[in-house]
Amino acid sequence: MSTVFAGPPYVLDGPLPVPPPHRLTDVATQIPDGGDPHWRNGAAVWGYPCDGPHSIAPCLAGTFADKTIDEDIPLPEFGAFTVYQSIRCTARSIGDETEFRQRLINVFTARESFAVEQQFASGDSQPLNPFLADANAELLNGGAATDAACALALIEDAIGDTGGAGLIHVAPSGAAALASAFLTVEKSGGLYTARGTRIVVGTGYIGAAPAAPPPSGQSWMFATGPVNYYRGNVVLTPGSVSEALDRSNNDVAFLVERDYLVYWDTCLQAAVLIDFCS
């Protein structure tokens, strides 16, 4: 028996895009620019000494009292980049212009950290920037894969060896491996290790590899010191439907974009390969 409909399907708004939890832009520290746009030119980061403090017996004299003078302060350079997303539709179908433009903003703000994480982990748009998986990453366990508990122990010691706090960066698969081994704790909206180290779960970290891409069932986990970033305002272009209209096909296309500068001191850059399917 056939079914007869009275007209075209009823149009429903799709589910509102939702940002993934524990993303980089929520965990890293955003620095207000105070109205000064010069960060968009890129920056050289004046870091702090990388080596930790030392101790010495106060009564030593002569050559026995020599104190270790640590290395120079690192000055890594970071270029800014732009994250953008587009939307396209036929002019007759967009409906209310303000609502149509807001749809693009909604999806962009929910997902923009994905592109930020891709740059931070793999240097996608600024390959000259330091990034997690570049050649400077220290490969723990000789670069060989290990289980989640061992990987976390190695990465926590790498952070601890700096004498300060740091961040752990994992792809969703790495976060699942840590959680399945009961190695993470959620509190106050954040994800932490038992030691209290904050974990960034980056969808943009998927596939990031400081060595050859790992086989299925393995994923890299990284450690850095604290991460800061600047970001600009959301900019939507062009300014109106008439400007966005392509008269050759009657399509309307808008772009939304935002500038970013993400940086850290590069003193700590360690990586360990997790085997979560063995």
Buried (B, 14 or more C-beta within 10 A) or exposed (E): EEEEEEEEEEEEEEEEEEBBEBBBBBBBEEEEBEEEEEBBEBBEBEBEEBEEEEEEEEEEEEEEEEEEEEEEEBEBEBBBBEBBBEBEBEBEEBEEBEEBBEBBBBBBBBBBBBBBBBBBBBBBBBEEBBBBBBEEBEBBBEBEBBBBBBBBBBBBEBBBEBEEEBBBBBBBBBBBBBBEBEBBBEEEEBBBBEEEBBBBBBBBBBBBBBEEEBEEEBBBBBBBBBBBBBBBEBEBEEEEBEEBBEEEEEBBBBBBBBBBBBBBBBBBBBBBBBBBEE
